């Protein structure tokens, strides 16, 4: 029982190790191949000794496989950490390791004592206004939401008959990924994306790539 509890308590270390690998670009550098720890260190700009220890930690978790001569490759478990594969969760990992996100959870006990929102008590504003002023963080959040929901799009399309409508309004639709999927599946539909102004502006590339921007 204690071992199981310790496993839960130590979960933050695992999260940070995975986040560090994604921020260094390790999953994308590996792709479908195998590279040495020193080669990965050169490519990512990391310290060779420190990176090797990180890679071994990820191998112990089943995310990487270590072969002879310090050669590493991604396992099936680690493959979704790549940014270029279907079902990628790279964006979700990046969000969960961001400093502001991390510190908000670190302030949880104080927030519960005071009955306050943890993020607002640290930053003096709500998270949505803060992200509107920090565009890089807003873009990472949008990528995370896309990572978290993209896998559900087929199930959403299958579960409900959206084709009986002429116009669809997606409120809080983020970068428009779900709306793009719906419009692609139903060519007669026209869509409206409702979100904060900077979020809607950022949705244009997604809708254009899907070929539905004019709808």
VOTOR-724161 format. One line per 8 residues: their letters; for each residue y, z, x of C-alpha. Coordinates in Angstrom, 2 decimals, always signed. Example, Ala and Ser with C-alpha at 12.3 -4.5 7.8 and 13.67 -1.06 7.14 Angstrom:
as	-4.50:+7.80:+12.30 ~ -1.06:+7.14:+13.67
END
This chain:
xxxxxxxx	+0.00:+0.00:+0.00 ~ +2.41:+0.92:+2.80 ~ +1.64:-2.34:+4.60 ~ +2.44:-4.32:+1.47 ~ +5.71:-2.43:+1.04 ~ +6.63:-3.02:+4.69 ~ +5.97:-6.72:+4.18 ~ +8.55:-6.75:+1.38
xxxxxxxx	+11.05:-4.71:+3.39 ~ +10.78:-7.04:+6.38 ~ +11.31:-10.14:+4.23 ~ +14.92:-10.53:+5.39 ~ +13.72:-11.20:+8.93 ~ +11.56:-14.06:+7.70 ~ +14.46:-15.51:+5.70 ~ +16.74:-15.42:+8.72
xxxxxxxx	+14.15:-16.99:+11.00 ~ +13.69:-19.89:+8.58 ~ +17.45:-20.23:+8.16 ~ +17.98:-20.30:+11.93 ~ +15.43:-23.10:+12.30 ~ +17.09:-25.16:+9.56 ~ +20.59:-24.62:+10.99 ~ +19.33:-25.78:+14.38
xxxxxxxx	+17.81:-28.84:+12.71 ~ +14.27:-28.10:+13.93 ~ +12.39:-29.38:+10.84 ~ +14.27:-32.69:+10.92 ~ +13.84:-33.02:+14.68 ~ +10.09:-32.60:+14.28 ~ +9.73:-34.93:+11.31 ~ +6.11:-36.03:+11.07
xxxxxxxx	+5.56:-35.71:+14.80 ~ +5.03:-33.16:+17.55 ~ +7.50:-32.07:+20.24 ~ +7.61:-29.49:+22.99 ~ +9.71:-26.37:+22.71 ~ +11.84:-27.51:+25.68 ~ +12.41:-30.92:+24.08 ~ +13.50:-29.24:+20.85
xxxxxxxx	+15.81:-26.93:+22.78 ~ +17.51:-29.92:+24.45 ~ +17.84:-31.77:+21.16 ~ +19.20:-28.79:+19.22 ~ +21.40:-27.28:+21.95 ~ +19.46:-24.00:+21.84 ~ +18.40:-21.67:+24.63 ~ +14.83:-22.71:+25.58
xxxxxxxx	+13.41:-19.20:+25.88 ~ +14.98:-17.91:+22.67 ~ +13.98:-21.03:+20.72 ~ +10.39:-20.79:+21.92 ~ +10.17:-17.26:+20.54 ~ +11.62:-18.44:+17.22 ~ +9.13:-21.32:+17.06 ~ +6.23:-18.97:+17.73
xxxxxxxx	+7.43:-16.63:+14.99 ~ +7.51:-19.55:+12.54 ~ +4.03:-20.59:+13.68 ~ +2.77:-17.09:+12.91 ~ +4.08:-17.56:+9.37 ~ +2.27:-20.88:+8.94 ~ +5.48:-22.92:+8.88 ~ +4.84:-24.56:+12.25
xxxxxxxx	+1.68:-25.32:+14.18 ~ +1.58:-24.60:+17.92 ~ -0.66:-26.79:+20.08 ~ -1.27:-26.73:+23.82 ~ +1.63:-26.96:+26.28 ~ +4.12:-25.41:+23.84 ~ +3.99:-28.37:+21.47 ~ +4.96:-27.76:+17.85
xxxxxxxx	+4.69:-29.65:+14.57 ~ +5.51:-28.92:+10.95 ~ +2.74:-27.78:+8.63 ~ +2.54:-28.79:+4.98 ~ +4.13:-25.43:+4.17 ~ +7.10:-26.18:+6.43 ~ +7.56:-29.83:+5.44 ~ +10.01:-29.12:+2.55
xxxxxxxx	+12.44:-27.69:+5.12 ~ +13.22:-31.25:+6.17 ~ +16.29:-32.77:+4.58 ~ +14.78:-36.23:+4.16 ~ +11.67:-35.53:+2.05 ~ +11.19:-35.37:-1.73 ~ +11.34:-31.77:-2.90 ~ +13.38:-30.64:+0.11
xxxxxxxx	+14.59:-27.03:-0.08 ~ +16.82:-27.35:+2.98 ~ +19.96:-26.72:+0.92 ~ +18.54:-23.57:-0.65 ~ +17.64:-22.20:+2.78 ~ +21.12:-22.95:+4.14 ~ +22.83:-21.15:+1.24 ~ +20.68:-18.04:+1.52
xxxxxxxx	+21.45:-17.66:+5.20 ~ +25.23:-18.09:+4.99 ~ +27.21:-15.13:+6.30 ~ +29.23:-14.53:+3.12 ~ +26.10:-14.71:+0.99 ~ +24.24:-12.34:+3.32 ~ +27.06:-9.78:+3.41 ~ +27.35:-9.75:-0.38
xxxxxxxx	+23.72:-8.66:-0.66 ~ +24.24:-6.18:+2.17 ~ +26.96:-4.55:+0.05 ~ +24.64:-4.13:-2.95 ~ +24.31:-0.34:-2.79 ~ +28.09:+0.10:-2.78 ~ +28.48:-2.34:-5.65 ~ +25.89:-0.49:-7.74
xxxxxxxx	+27.59:+2.86:-7.06 ~ +30.97:+1.49:-8.14 ~ +29.71:-0.75:-10.92 ~ +31.51:-3.71:-9.32 ~ +30.64:-7.27:-8.43 ~ +29.55:-7.12:-4.79 ~ +31.15:-10.40:-3.75 ~ +34.47:-9.68:-5.46
xxxxxxxx	+34.71:-6.20:-3.96 ~ +34.33:-7.69:-0.46 ~ +36.53:-10.75:-0.85 ~ +39.06:-9.77:-3.51 ~ +38.24:-12.80:-5.67 ~ +35.26:-14.22:-7.53 ~ +32.78:-16.44:-5.77 ~ +33.82:-19.60:-7.65
xxxxxxxx	+37.48:-19.33:-6.66 ~ +36.43:-18.47:-3.10 ~ +34.19:-21.53:-2.83 ~ +36.97:-23.73:-4.22 ~ +39.04:-22.70:-1.17 ~ +36.12:-23.08:+1.27 ~ +34.97:-26.64:+0.74 ~ +32.19:-26.57:+3.34
xxxxxxxx	+30.62:-23.59:+1.60 ~ +31.06:-25.28:-1.76 ~ +29.22:-28.35:-0.45 ~ +26.38:-26.17:+0.84 ~ +26.16:-24.45:-2.54 ~ +25.95:-27.83:-4.29 ~ +23.19:-28.90:-1.92 ~ +21.36:-25.66:-2.67
xxxxxxxx	+21.58:-26.18:-6.42 ~ +20.26:-29.71:-5.97 ~ +17.37:-28.34:-3.89 ~ +16.60:-25.68:-6.49 ~ +16.61:-27.97:-9.53 ~ +15.58:-31.45:-8.36 ~ +11.90:-30.64:-8.70 ~ +12.43:-29.69:-12.33
xxxxxxxx	+14.02:-33.00:-13.38 ~ +10.76:-34.75:-14.36 ~ +9.71:-31.77:-16.49 ~ +13.11:-31.65:-18.20 ~ +12.98:-35.36:-18.97 ~ +9.45:-35.05:-20.34 ~ +10.13:-31.95:-22.42 ~ +13.02:-33.22:-24.51
xxxxxxxx	+13.96:-36.50:-26.17 ~ +17.38:-37.18:-24.69 ~ +17.09:-40.83:-25.68 ~ +18.11:-40.13:-29.27 ~ +21.68:-39.44:-28.17 ~ +24.47:-41.85:-27.26 ~ +26.51:-39.42:-25.11 ~ +25.45:-36.41:-23.10
xxxxxxxx	+27.72:-33.64:-21.75 ~ +26.43:-31.61:-18.80 ~ +28.50:-28.41:-18.63 ~ +28.39:-26.79:-15.20 ~ +26.54:-29.87:-13.97 ~ +27.37:-29.42:-10.29 ~ +27.04:-32.58:-8.23 ~ +25.65:-34.54:-11.16
xxxxxxxx	+22.05:-34.84:-9.95 ~ +20.52:-33.92:-13.32 ~ +22.98:-36.10:-15.22 ~ +22.16:-39.00:-12.89 ~ +18.45:-38.54:-13.57 ~ +19.05:-38.50:-17.33 ~ +21.25:-41.59:-17.28 ~ +18.75:-43.43:-15.10
xxxxxxxx	+15.92:-42.62:-17.51 ~ +17.96:-43.68:-20.57 ~ +20.10:-46.77:-19.74 ~ +21.93:-46.66:-23.09 ~ +23.25:-43.12:-22.51 ~ +26.77:-42.35:-21.38 ~ +27.44:-39.03:-19.67 ~ +30.22:-36.52:-19.15
xxxxxxxx	+30.12:-34.11:-16.20 ~ +32.04:-30.85:-16.68 ~ +32.63:-28.52:-13.74 ~ +35.43:-27.35:-11.47 ~ +37.66:-30.23:-10.31 ~ +36.54:-30.14:-6.66 ~ +32.89:-30.04:-7.73 ~ +33.30:-33.06:-10.00
xxxxxxxx	+34.99:-35.00:-7.19 ~ +32.02:-34.24:-4.98 ~ +29.63:-35.62:-7.59 ~ +30.91:-39.18:-7.23 ~ +28.61:-40.14:-4.30 ~ +25.54:-38.83:-6.14 ~ +26.34:-40.77:-9.31 ~ +27.24:-43.91:-7.36
xxxxxxx	+24.00:-43.77:-5.36 ~ +22.06:-43.55:-8.62 ~ +23.95:-46.56:-9.98 ~ +25.35:-44.67:-12.99 ~ +28.92:-43.91:-11.92 ~ +30.33:-46.42:-14.42 ~ +28.55:-44.63:-17.27
END
